[in-house]
Amino acid sequence: MRQWLPAFSGMACLGFGVGLLGIYGFFVEPLSREFGVGAATINIGPVALLLVPAFAAPVVGRLADRVSIRALVLTGIFCAMLSLCLISLAPSLWLAAAGFLVFALGLTMYGPVVINGLLVKIYPGREARALAMAAMGISVATMLLPPLVGVLMAQFGWRLALLYLAMGLLLLLCVLVLAGIPANTAAAAAPGHGGTEAGIYRRPEFWLIGLCVAMALNVSLVIGICYPPHFVQSGFSISEAGLFLSAGGMGGMVGKAGVAWLGDAGRACARWIAAALLLLQAGGIGLLLMAQSPAAVFAAVGTIGFAAGSFIPMHPYLNSRYFDAANIGQVNGAQMPLFLPFGLVGAPLAGYAYDTLGNYQLVLQCLAATLVLAAGLALALPASRPASGTATGR
């Protein structure tokens, strides 16, 4: 069991790093009221979680090859959590925004770029199991954090809730990292395979997969922001909203486990699996729009969580069906700029719609339509290569 301590530490880092995005929506309305701005302004915050890693990740990745990963991860944890503490005390929106930028930087230092590199180094030949275990942390956090935040905010308000959460996570993460990550481990860079696979930009698969995944993952980003205000406006308490989000996290956990088996069993049907998950998520949003009882909301959110959680590993999985394994990392990275346009406009537009219409009904309808369009892009992919073959260049 002790040999898996680094993987458990990685699970905690991803869960209480990337997984924190799932509670952002709880703070939109209180911050909007506190600082006298619209939801569209507050919803700009998650954009930093796209922009900061886009610029900082290459530098952080190089640092992970040269310094102790434990030291780098601990630095990131302190940077992120102390920034949240400062945000809880911020007297103005500008200071809160500056703190959030520093939080995003800290998050990059103990996020997937560093943690995944560490696990690949520590678990040669077992890296897939370790990476899957770490990814489960996001679902675990989605189950645990929303109910906790809902209770804290109901009892203490947003400032003390954020402060207590940050201090608790700082202590927990430091203990787990010190216990699980070796002090002298640096992530070894993967052997080079030359430049990016020749001609990938001329291949339709590159653009179809990139755009499909960008649309799907940004839908998850926006819907996470919409959830708490939508539930409260529908007549549920903030604590009940936390329980609903927890159901989504549980669905995501089941989805990640299921897609691992389904993906191995149906490699030739990768595009069909991707499209089915996207359409299932769109159907879940449709159920949510019609839901009026707690049981109906649980069913809708669980369906959305299952489909969205299942789709998270589909980006590298789809690329593996069309590109040579030696270049998957390069292809994944080359597609990242496609994520920015959707990420930059999605959350602010959702906030603008809420400010204008007073609800997220239209936003949810647009998100469902976006998922249907993304499913169409997945279905437009050509038949994937055989499981035993290698992708051929064109």
N, C-alpha and C positions, 0 to 999 in steps of 0.2 A: 504493500500500500504506500509505503514511504517514497517509492520511486515515482509515484504520480503526484507528489507534492508540487513540483513546478507547474504541472498542468492545472492543478486546482488553483494555484496562485494566478495563473493566466486566466482562468475562468473568472476569478474575482476581479481582475483588472479590466477585462472586457465588459463584464456585467456592470460594474460600478464605474465604468468609463463611458463607452458607447451606450450602454444601457440607461444612462441618466437622461438621454434624450426623451425617453418615454414619459418623464414627469414634467417636461418643460411646459406643457399645456396648463398645468395647475397654476402656474405663476403668471400667465398672460393677463387674466382679468385683474388680479390684485396689483400688478405692476402698472397696468393701464390706469387704474383708479388712483394709485399712489402718486404717479408722476404726471397725470393729466394728459395722456396721449392715447391715441387709438390703438386698437389691437394690431393694425397693420404695422405700426412702428415697432411694437414689441415682437412681432413675428419675424422681424428682420434678424433677430438673435441667432436662430439656427443656421442662417447663411454663414456665420462665422465658423461653424463647424464643418463647412465645406471649403471655405476660402483659406482658413489658416492651415489645415493639413495639406492643402494643395501646394502651398509655398514652403511649409516647414518640414513636411514628411521626407523629402530628399535629404535634407541636412540631418534630420533625426536618424534616418536610416544609415547614413555614413557614420554618425556617432556610435550607433549600436554595434558597428564592426570594430570600433577602436577603444571603447571604454567598457567598464563593467555595466552590464545590463541592469543589475540590481541597483546600482547607484543612479543610473539613468531613470529607471522606473520610479524609484523613491523621489527623485527630484521632480518628476512629472506629477506625482501624487501630491506632494507638498504644494507645488505651484497651483494645481487645479483646486484643491480643497481650500487652501488659504484664500484663493481668489473668490470662491463662493462665500467664505466668511466675510470678506470685504464687501461683496455685493449685498449681503444681508444688512450691512451698516451704511450703505451708500446713501448720501443725502440727495443725490441728483441722478437723473437718467444717464448723463454722460459718464459719470464715474462708474455706474453699474455696467454700462456698455464696455468701458475700458477693462473692467474686471472680467467680463465675459470673454473678451479677446485673450486675456492671459489664461483664463480657464481652458479655452480651446487649445492653446499652445501646450499647456500641461497635459491635456487629454491626449494630444498627439504623442507625447513622450512615454505614455504607458498604454498606448492603444495598439491596434492590430499590427502596424508596421514593426514595432519592437517585439511584442509578445509572440507573434507568429514566427518571426525569425528565431527567437529563443527556443521555441518548442521544436522547430525543425532541427536545430542543432542538438538539443538534448535527447530527442527521440528518433534517431535514425532508424528507418524501417518501420516505425510505429507512429510517424508524424501525423498520419491521417486521423488516427484515433485521438491523439493529443489535441489536434486542431479542432476536431468535432467537440471534444469535451470542453475546450475553452469557449467555443462559440455558444455552447449551452448556457454560459453565464449570462448572456444577454437576455435569454428567456427567463432565467431564474430571477434576474433583477426586475424584469417586467412584471413578474408575479409578486415579488416582495415589496418593491418600492412604492408603487401607487397607493396601496392601502395604508402603508406607513405614512406617506406624505399627506394623504387625505386626513388621517387622524391628527397629525401634527398641526396642519394648517387650521383644522377646525378648533383645536385647543389653544394654539399659541399665535396664529396669524402667520403670514408668509415670511416675515423677517426672522423670527425665532425658529420657525420650522426649517428654513434653509440653513441657519447657523447650526442647529442641533444635528441636522443630517450631515453637513459637511464635517463637523468634528467627529461624529461617529464613524463615518466612512474613512476619514484620515487614520484614525486609530486602527480600525479593522484591516484596512489595506496594508498599512505598515507592518502589522503583525504577520499577515499572510505572506507578504513579499519577503520579509526577513527569514521566515521559516521555510519558504519553498523555493526561492530563487538563489542559486549558488552565488557567492560573492564575487567570484573571478570569472564569470561566464560572459563572453561577448559573442554575439551572433555572427557566425561565419558567413561570409558572403558566398552565395551559390556560384559554382564555376561558370565562367562566362561562356556563352555560345555565340559570340559575335554580336552583331547588331540586331535590331528588330527584324523579324522575318520579312524578307523582301516582298514588296508588293501588297502588304496587308491592307493598305489604304485603298487599293483598287478592287478588293474583294468585297462583294455585297454582304457577306456574313459579318464582317467587321462592323459595319454600320448598322445592320439590322439588330445584332446582339447588343451593341453599345447603346443604341437608342431605346430598345425594348427594356433593358435593365435600368437605364437612367430614368425612364418614365415610371417604372414600377417601384423602384426604391424611393424616389421622391414622393410618390403617392403615400408611401408608408411614413415618410417624414411629415408631410402635411396632415395626414389623418391623426397622427399622434398629438399634434398641436390642437386639432379640432375637438378631440374626444372630450376632455373635461368640461369646456364651456357648453358643448352640445348636450352632454348628460345633465348638467345643472339646469340648463334652459328647458330641458324636457321634464323637469320636475323632480329629479333625483338629487340627493344630497352629495356633497363633495366626498364623503366617505364611501357612498355607494359607487360614485364614479371611480374611486380607487379600486373597488372590488371588480368593476367591469373591466378595467385595464388589466387587472391581475388575470382575469379569465382569458384575455387576449394573449398574455404571456404564456399561460398554460397551453393554449392552442398552438402557439409558436413552438414550444418545446416538443409537443407531439409531432408537429409538422417536420421539424428538423430530423427527428429520429426516423420518421416515415420516409422522407425523401432520400435518405441515405440508402435504405433498402431498395426503394423503387428505382432510384437512379442506377444502381448496379444491375438491377434486373431488366431495365428497359433502356439501355444505352441507345439503341437504334431509334427510340421514340422521344429523344430529348426535347425536340421542338414541341411535340404534342403535350408532354408533361408540363413544360413551361407555360404553354397557352392555357392548359386546363387549370393550373394554379392561378393564373391571372384572372380567368373568367370566374373561378370560384370566389376569389376575393371581391370582384365586382358584384357578384351575387350577394355576398355578405353585406356589402354596403347597401344594396337594395333592401335587404332584410332590416338593416339598422334604420333606414329611413321610415320604414313602416312600423317598427317596434314601439310598443306603448307600455308593455309590462316588463318588470325586471327579468323574467324568464326569457322573453323574446330578445331583450338586449344582450343577455348572456349568450344566447345562441348565435346572435349576429356577430358579436365581438369575438366569440370563440372561433367562428368560421373565418372571419377576417384574419385573426391571429394565426390560425393554422395555415392558411394559404400564404400570408405574407412571410411567416417564419420559414415555411418550406422553400420560398423563392430566394431567400438570402444566399444560399450556396449556389444558386443557378448561374450566377455570372461566370465564375471560373469553370463550372461544369459545362455550360454551353460552349464556351471557348475551347474546352478540351475536346469537344466533338468535331471541331472544324479547323483547329490549328495544332501544329506540332507541340508536344508537351514541353520541349526545350524552350519554347518561346511564349508559354502561357503568361508568365509574369509580365513580359514586355507588352503583350497584347492587352492584358488587363490594364496596365498603366497607360497605354496609348489611348484607351477608351475613356479614361477618367475625365478628360475635359468635356466630354459629352454630358456629364452629370451636372456641370455648373449652370448652364442656362436654365434648366428646370428648377434647380435648387435656388437660384437667385430670385426667380419670379414667383415660384409656387407659394411659399409661406406668406410673403407680403401681399400677394393678390388675395389669398384666403382671408387675411386680416382685413383688407379693404372691403371685401364682400361682406364680412361680418359687421364692420362699422356702418356700411351702407344699408344692409338688409336686416341687421339685427339677429341673424342666425346663420348657421352653416349648412342649411339645406341645399342651396345651389352649389356650394363648394363640394359637398359629398356627391351630388349628381355628376359634377364635372370630373371628380376623381374616379367614379365608376366608369365614365366614358373614356377616360384616359387609359384605364386598365384594359378596356375592350380594344382600344387602338393598339396598345402594347401587345396584346394577344395576337392581333392581326400581323404585327411585325414578326412575332415568333413563328407563326404559321407560314410566313413568306420565306422562311429559311429553307434552303435545299436539304435534301436527305443528308444526314450526317454520315461520316466515314465509319467503316466497320470498327468494332471495339479493338480488334487486334492490329489494325493498321495505323498508319501515320498520316497526318494531314498532308496533302500535296499542295505545293504552291501552284499559283496560277500566273 
